[in-house]
Amino acid sequence: MKLITLLLGILLISPSVYAENERPEVKEGNIPQGTITIRAGEDTTMHEYRTPGGQVYKVMIIPKKGRPYFLVDSDGNGSLDLVQWILHSW
């Protein structure tokens, strides 16, 4: 039981430590300003996330019925090929 508790503790802490080390250094004046475009349709609402260069790198799709999901450009080639579902939010 102690081993399971220890492993769960390590798993919960490790992603946050990893994310802290991966952050780029932000100085005054070099903060990239991307844009978010919201498009409302009959069945869905889409949030398009663009880089400062104008390339779409992520789209959040919010259907009227069902859970929101993301299409992500995982390798930077311009095609949105990876689906990420929101499993839980609070």
Summary of the structure (lengths in Angstrom):
residues: 90
radius of gyration: 17.6
end to end distance: 29.0
largest distance: 52.2
contacts: 160
relative contact order: 0.11
helix: 23%
strand: 32%
